[in-house]
């Protein structure tokens, strides 16, 4: 069985918003190129070719979460033995620790 990656609904919504914003500001072609860049980074994570960091360096109780830079964004993910789950895609200028803490709270609440 080969590993795969998948995006959570939250990550899919973020990707859609990134595409919408990019289309409005830079056009459809650039949005398609950037989406491909983000998805390619997901494949690099899957194949162990992307340098990632543990989210625990930024917030408590995040031992299973990791993040990696992808263009102007961070991909937050769970690396499991059978798949990589992209939890969210956050802009590099966002308050990463605050967003990670919110993701952990949602996870602990079962959402």
C-alpha positions as CSV (number, residue, x, y, z in Angstrom):
1,X,0.0,0.0,0.0
2,X,1.4,3.4,-1.0
3,X,1.1,6.5,1.2
4,X,-1.1,9.3,0.1
5,X,-1.9,12.8,1.3
6,X,-5.3,14.5,1.8
7,X,-6.5,17.9,2.8
8,X,-9.0,18.5,5.6
9,X,-12.0,20.6,4.9
10,X,-10.3,23.4,6.6
11,X,-7.2,23.1,4.4
12,X,-9.4,22.8,1.3
13,X,-11.2,26.0,2.3
14,X,-7.9,27.7,2.8
15,X,-6.7,26.6,-0.6
16,X,-9.9,27.9,-2.2
17,X,-9.5,31.3,-0.5
18,X,-5.8,31.5,-1.6
19,X,-6.9,30.8,-5.2
20,X,-9.7,33.4,-5.0
21,X,-7.3,36.0,-3.6
22,X,-4.6,35.2,-6.1
23,X,-7.0,35.4,-9.1
24,X,-8.2,38.8,-7.9
25,X,-4.7,40.1,-7.5
26,X,-2.6,38.3,-10.0
27,X,-4.9,36.5,-12.4
28,X,-6.0,32.9,-13.1
29,X,-2.7,31.7,-14.5
30,X,-0.8,32.7,-11.4
31,X,-3.5,31.2,-9.2
32,X,-3.1,27.9,-11.0
33,X,0.7,28.0,-10.8
34,X,0.6,28.7,-7.1
35,X,-2.0,26.0,-6.4
36,X,0.3,23.6,-8.2
37,X,3.3,24.8,-6.1
38,X,1.3,24.2,-2.9
39,X,0.2,20.7,-4.0
40,X,3.7,19.8,-5.1
41,X,4.9,20.7,-1.7
42,X,2.4,18.3,-0.3
43,X,3.9,15.6,-2.4
44,X,7.4,16.6,-1.2
45,X,6.1,16.2,2.4
46,X,4.7,12.8,1.5
47,X,8.0,11.7,0.0
48,X,10.1,13.0,2.9
49,X,11.7,15.7,0.6
50,X,10.5,18.8,2.5
51,X,12.2,20.1,5.6
52,X,9.5,20.5,8.3
53,X,9.5,21.6,11.9
54,X,7.5,20.4,14.8
55,X,4.7,22.8,15.8
56,X,5.7,22.0,19.4
57,X,8.5,24.6,19.0
58,X,5.8,27.2,18.9
59,X,2.9,25.9,21.0
60,X,2.3,23.3,23.7
61,X,0.4,20.1,23.0
62,X,1.3,20.0,19.3
63,X,3.7,17.1,19.4
64,X,2.0,15.4,16.4
65,X,1.7,18.5,14.2
66,X,4.4,19.7,11.8
67,X,4.7,22.7,9.5
68,X,6.6,23.5,6.4
69,X,7.0,26.7,4.3
70,X,5.4,26.6,0.8
71,X,5.7,29.9,-1.1
72,X,4.0,32.6,1.1
73,X,2.3,30.0,3.2
74,X,2.8,27.3,5.8
75,X,1.4,23.8,5.4
76,X,0.4,22.4,8.8
77,X,0.2,18.6,8.7
78,X,0.0,15.3,10.5
79,X,2.4,12.7,9.2
80,X,1.0,9.3,9.8
81,X,2.3,5.9,8.6
82,X,-0.3,5.5,5.9
83,X,-1.0,9.1,4.9
84,X,-0.1,12.8,5.4
85,X,-3.0,14.9,6.5
86,X,-2.8,18.6,5.5
87,X,-4.6,20.2,8.4
88,X,-4.5,23.8,7.3
89,X,-2.7,26.3,5.0
90,X,-1.7,29.5,6.8
91,X,-0.2,32.7,5.4
92,X,3.4,33.3,6.4
93,X,2.5,36.7,7.9
94,X,-0.3,35.2,10.0
95,X,0.1,34.8,13.8
96,X,1.3,31.1,13.4
97,X,1.3,30.3,17.2
98,X,-2.2,31.6,17.6
99,X,-3.6,29.7,14.6
100,X,-1.8,26.5,15.8
101,X,-3.2,26.9,19.3
102,X,-6.7,27.2,17.8
103,X,-6.2,24.1,15.6
104,X,-5.1,22.1,18.7
105,X,-8.1,23.3,20.6
106,X,-10.4,22.2,17.8
107,X,-8.6,18.8,17.6
108,X,-9.0,18.3,21.4
109,X,-12.7,19.2,21.2
110,X,-13.1,16.5,18.5
111,X,-13.9,18.9,15.6
